[in-house]
Amino acid sequence: MKNKAIRNIAILGSIAIAGVISVQIYWINQALNLQQKQFQEGVFISLKRVAERISAYNKMDSPATNTVKQISSDYYIVNVREAIDANILKLYLSDEFDKMNVQTDYEYAIYDCSSEKMVYGEYVSFQENKTKIRAGELPKYNDFIYYFGVNFPNQTSYLMAGNRLWIFFSGLLFLTVIFFVYALSIILRQKRLSELQKEFINNMTHEFKTPISTILIASDALLEDEVVKDKKDLVNYSQIIKEQNERLNRQVEKMLQITEIERADVELNKEHISLHETINSIISSVEIKLSKHQGSLKTNLIAENDLILCDKLHLTNIIYNLIDNAIKYSKAQPKIEVETSEKNGCLELTISDNGIGIAKEHLSEVKNKFFRVPTGKVHNVKGFGLGLYYVNQVCKAHQWHWEIQSTLGKGTRIIFKIKK
């Protein structure tokens, strides 16, 4: 995965998570504010009714205004104008809170004019066996003469309990963020390892070039030596060394070509070339190899305008690779046909063979790097699974479309659509 792709993933992921977190925080805040507002309204209504009932009990008119004062977020003062019976207050508070569904712990105290202190009443809990912890002496309120105060020590936890679903989703979001960060760290670590691996392979293949060239020179020298020529075994051995060295050199060249084409900043050396001339030159270079297999290669180059803009080196490599594959993967005498035509504003190049073919289930995988079609325990043709991958990379770089049509046991047909 390229640096740009990883950077885009990180940026888009961060934006998405930031957006989700912002929306989550906003809705949790809205839900808490709404629930707090509903709670406060319920408390106000309940306490006002308590004041009215106490006034009615004392046969007095209830205060017209300023009956209930909210001193803090969880503490309320209620004006009643007359001395308060503690037992009556307890009963009325319980009754009115129950009507308004105020189901959280509270404590209350009554102001004593004679001692000028808040006389503690009781801590009322809605949970059994809960330790009742007093908030301390409840504050006085100097603007009223006869009043009582009610405190809700667990108001915050009560409101949070009503938003368990939002808190649950917030927890899931937090886990998602952790997973995203972890996944991104794994991707970055794997990318570093991949880059180290590529760099190692690239350096290794470059290092192979020198000994390969030396072996080639040495094998050619042996084959030209008069003493060696007189000894058949030495000639055979020298020929084997040369052939295997050339095979190794081809694989190294292919690895270097793939490394170059995979680079994000690779610049193709594009030029206008004749596709027909390129094909004919490649055919000339494979004639000897084709004759060894008693094969044939036919051409049907009917495209009127065969000029295309491309990198000649890479185009030559992919056509040569495909013809070479057609020879290698033939059961008997290879029969290869190369055709060109013009369709829908594109130049079509088709390479067909009568080889062993590719099973349908493997057609989507043959373009993958290092993939080789399974052949059981038989490995008649050696390779690293880079040929068609290289073809695919070259086509991507040129923005060409190509497809593989193949039938197992009958042959393969590869079609290139080259935009002019």
N, C-alpha and C positions, 0 to 999 in steps of 0.2 A: 504494500500500500504506500502510495507516494505521500511526501510531506504535506502537499497541498490538500489531499483528501483527508488526512488525519487532522490537519488544522481546521478544515471545514467542519468535520465531525465534532471536534471539540467546541468550536464557536457555536454551531447550531444547537448542540446538546446543552451548552451553558445557557444560551438564550431561552431554550425551551424550559429548562429547569427553573431558571430565574422567573420566567413568566408564570409557571405553575405555582411556584412558591409565593409569588406576589398575590396571585388570585386566591391561593389557600389562606394566606394571612389576612387578606381583605375580608373574605367571607367568614373566617373565624371571628375576626374583630366585629363584623356586622352582627353575627349571631350572638356574641357575648353582649354587645351593646343592647340588642333587642331584648335579650333575656333579662338583662339587668334593669332595663326600663320597665318591663312587665313586672318584675319582682318588686321594684320600688312603687309602682302604681298599686300593686296588690297590698303592700305594707301600708301605704298612705290610706287606702280605702278602709283597711281593717282597723287601723288605729283611730281614724276619724269616727268609725262606727262604735268603737270601744268608748271614745270620749262622749259620744251622743248617748250611749246606753248608761254610762255613769251619771251623766247630767240628769237623765230621765229617772234613774234610781234615786238620785238626791233631790228630785223634783225641782230642778233648775233648768234654765235655758242653757243650751250648749253654746260655746263661743261661736260667734258668726264667722270670724276670720282667724287666721293664724292658729288653727287648732293643732296642726302637726308641723313640726320643724325638723328638717333633716340637718343634723349637726355635722355629720361626716357620711361617708359612703355606707357605713353599717350601723350608725347610731341615730336614733330619733327621739325627739322630745314631744310630749303630748300635754296640751293645756286643758285642765278640767275645772278650774275656778273654785273647787270645793275639796275638802279633805277626802281622801280615797281609802276605801276599805280594801285591804290587801287580798282578801279571799275573793271578793267580787271582781277585782282587777284580773286575778289569775284566771277566773272562770271566763270572763269576757274575752281576754286575749286568746285563750285556747279556742274558744268558739269561733271568733272572727277569723283567726288565722286558718282554721280548718275550712271555713267557707271559701276563702280566697286561695286555698291550696298552697299556703306558705308552709312548706314542710322542711324547714331547716331549724337547727338549734337556735335558741334565743335566751337572753337573760334580761331581767327588768329590775328596776329600783324605783322607789317612791321618795319624792323630796319631802323631808320633815322640816316644817317651818320653825319649830321650837329649837331644834339642834342645828338647823341650817346645813343638814347633810343629806346625802342620798342614802336612804335605807334600803339595803339590798333585799330583793324579793326572792327570786329563785332562778336556777338555771334549768331550762326545759329542753330535754333532748328527745329526738325522734328515733334514736338508736338505742337498743337495749345493751346493757352492760358496758356503756361507753363512759370513760372517765370524764367527769365534768370539770373543766378547767375554767375558772372565772377569769374574766379580762381585767379584774381589779376594780377599784371604786369607779363607778360610772360618773362622768363629768356633770357638773351642775349647769343650770341655765338661768341667768339672772333676770331675764325679762318676764318670766312667769312666776306666780306665787304658789299655785297648786298645780303640780304636774308630775308626770312619771316619765322615765326614760326606758327605751328598749334597745338592746344591742344584739346584733347578729354576728357572733364571732366567726362563724364558718360560712359566711356569705360567698366568698370567693370560690371555695371548694364546691359549694352547692351549685353555683352557676357553671363551674367547669364540668361538674358531673352531668349537667344537662346537655353538654356538647361532646359526649363521648364519641359519637360517630365522626365528628370533625377531627377530634384528637386522634382517632384511629387512622383516618386517612392521612393526617399529618405525619404519623409514624410511618405509614407506607411510603409516603413521599420521601421521608428522610432515608429510609432503606434504599429507595430508588436512586437517590443522590449518591449514597455510598457505593451501590453497585455500579453506577455510571463511572465514578472516579476510579473504582477498582478495575473495571473493564478497560478504561482508557489507559491506565497504567500498564495493563497486560499488553494492550496493542502497541504502546510505545516501546515496551521491553522487547516484544517479538520483532518489532521493526528494527530495533538496534541489532538484535541477533541476526536478522535477515541481511542487514547491510554488512555486518561483519562476515557473514558467510559468502555473500556475493563478492566482497572485496578479496577474500581469501581465494575463491575460485578464479577470479580474474587475475590475481597475482600469480596463482599456480599455473594457469594456462599460458601466461606470458613467459614464465620461467621454463615451460616445456618447449618453447619455440627454439631455444638455443640448442639443447641436446638433440631435438628432432632434426634440425638442420645439419648438425654434425653427423648424426647417424646416416642421414641421406647422402651426404658427401662421401662418407666412408664406404657405404654400400655401393655407390656408383663407382668409386675407385676400385673396389674389389671386383666388380663385374667387368671392368675394363682391363684389369691386370692379366697379362698373358699367362702367368703361372696358374692363376685361378681358372682361366678359361679351359686349361687342359684337364682340370679335375671337375668332373660332373657334379660330385657331391657339394663341393665348395660353391659352384655356380648356383645350385639349388638353394643352399643355405643363404647365400648372398641375396638371391631373388626374394626369398621369404622375408629376410630382414627389410628389404626395400619396400615390399608390398605392405607389410605390417606397419612400417614407419609412415608410409603414405596414408594408411588408414587412420593412424593415430593423429597425423597432422590434420586430416580433414575434420576429425572430431574437435580438435583444439581450435581450428579456424571457425568452426560452427559456434563453439562456446563464445569466442571473442565477438563474433558477429551478433549473437543474441545479446551479449552484455552491452554492446554499442547501441543496438536498436531499442533496448529497454530503458536506456537513459532518458530522463524527462526532457533534457535539453538537446537531444540529438538533432543534428541538422542534416537533412537528406541533401545529397548533391544532385539536385534534379536538373535534367537536361532533356531536350527533345530528341528521341531516338526512334529508329525504325524497329518495331516489334518483330517483323518478319526477318530482318537481318540478324537480330539477336538470336532468334530461334534457330536459324540456319547455322550460325556459328556454334551454338551449343550442340546441335545434332552432329556436326563434324567432330566435336570433341568426345562424343560418346559412341561413335561408330565402332571403334576397336572393341570396347567393352561389350557392345551389343552383338558384335559378330562372334565373340567368344561364347555367348549364350544362344547363338544361332537364331537371334531375334530379328524383328523388322520394325521399322518406324516409318509411318506414312504421315504426310502433311497435307492439309487442305486449307491453305492460307488464302481465303477469298475476301478478306476485309480490304476495301479499296483505299481507305486512309488508315495506315498502320502507325502513324506518328503519335507517340504518347510522351507525356512529361513525367519522368520518374528518375529514380536513382538506378543507373544502369547496373552497378555492381550487385545491388540487392535483387533486382529483377532477374539478372543472370543466375544468381545463386538459387532462387526459388524454383525457376524452371528446371535448372540442372538437378536440384534435389528431387523434384517430382519425377523426372525421367529416370533418375537413378533408382528411386523407390520402385518404379514400375518394372525395372529390370530385376532388382533384388527380390521382389515379392511375387515373382512369377513361378508357377509350378513347372511349366514346360518352356517352350519357346515363347519369349515375350513378344506380344504384338501391341505396339503403341501407336496412337494416332494423336497428332497435334493439329488443332483447327483454330481458325480465327474467323470472326464475322462481326457485323455491325447490327446492333439491335437497340432501339429506343434511345439513341444518342450515346450509347456506350459501345466500346470495343470489347467483344467477348473472346476470351482465350479459353479453349477447352483441351484438356489432356486426358486421354482415355487409355486404359490398359485392360489386359485379360488376366490380371493377377489373381491372387487368392481372395481379394475383397476384404471388406470390413463388416462385421456383424452390426446389425441395426442398433443394438444397445450400446455400442461403443462409438458410434458416429459423433455423438455430442462431446466425447471426451478426448478424441484424438488430437484436438487443437491445444490441449493442456500440456504444460511443461512437464517433461520426463514421463509422460504417459506412453506406454507401449501396449498394443493389443495383446491380451493373454493368449499364449500358444501352448499352455500346459508345460510339459517338461522339454519340449522341443524348442531349441534356440538356434535355428539355422542362420538367421540374420541377426548380426550384432548391432547394437546401437544404444543411445541414451534417451530416445524418445524426444529428440529436439527438432527433427525435420519439419513436421507440420506445425509445431509451435513457432518455429522461425518464420514459416510462410505466413502464419496468422499475424505475427508481429509486424512483418513488412507490409502486409495489406492494411493493417490498422494505421501504420505510419503514413501510408499513401492515401488512406481513406477509400480503399477499394473494397467492394463486396465480393466474397467468394464462398462457394459451397461445395460440399462433398456428396456425391451420389455413389453408393456402393451396394453391391449384392454379394454376400458371402459365397465364395467359390466361383464367381463369374467375372469379377473385375470391379474397377473403380473409375469414376468419371469426376474430374475436378473442373469447375467452371469459375472463371474470373470475369468480373464485370468492371472494366476500367473506364472511368470517366475521362473524356478528352479535355 
